[in-house]
């Protein structure tokens, strides 16, 4: 058996496809470990022309994952940029966007909001609704996967990016437009349920060029943040960070306490009511 270092480019439960020097191997993990993610760099023992065993993982630069009350779901490792793909149709979830932005802040990964299906008449209203996020410092771009995505390419150059978002928003269609050879599965929108059909069942890493890589991930309908501490949440809201340490009480819950700088900022309009409500909702959820 030959030792080598490769990268996980697809994960299928307990089996992983690892790329080593441009060649793909079907791998299992030593000890039946499953806590690896697409994008992980791993040490493998090559057994034959098609199979290898994952011995261990190299230290990660980043890990994007979500966690609810029951389990954690790793989305991608060693990514430098998250592209949250949304669209006016099917109905987009702004809370899902916010949860993803918080996860990105917590993992120290640069987020970009990608509004797909720019050709739809409903898109203008969505762009107006999402405008406050650019004021928070987040990059937002509007594209149409079917009409050309040249404006998206500079955001991918030199990065390891991951597409995340609800099903039906066009992540795989964007992947196909960027990399026609990828042939990522795409599906029609289920108008009866007003949600997309889950067509991507596992994360897959594609190489755009030698220095730019893209991971297409399965559609999300929710984004659990149980892995975060409630006391750390305020650090993940850019508009709230300036008020950290300014409350009268060091253990302020930012609800009813007198001298709360965060609550005062919300009342003066410097913090949007929806974002303030989300902070309180997540604090309750994580406590």
Buried (B, 14 or more C-beta within 10 A) or exposed (E): EEEBEBBBBBBEEEEBBBBBEEEBBBBBBEEEEBEBBBBBBBBBBBBEEEEBBBBEBEEBBBBBBBBBEEEEBBBBBBBBBBBBBBBBBBEBBBBBBBBBBBBBBBBEBBBBBBBBBBEBEEBEEBBEEBEEBEEEEBBBBBBBBBEEBEEBEEBBEBBBBBBBBBBBBBBBBBBBBBBEEBEBBBBEBEEEEEBBBBBBEBBBBBBBEEEBBBBBBBBBEEBBBEBBEBEEBBBBBBBBEEBEEEBEEEEBBBEEBEEBBBBBBBEEEEBBEEBBEBBEEBBEBBE
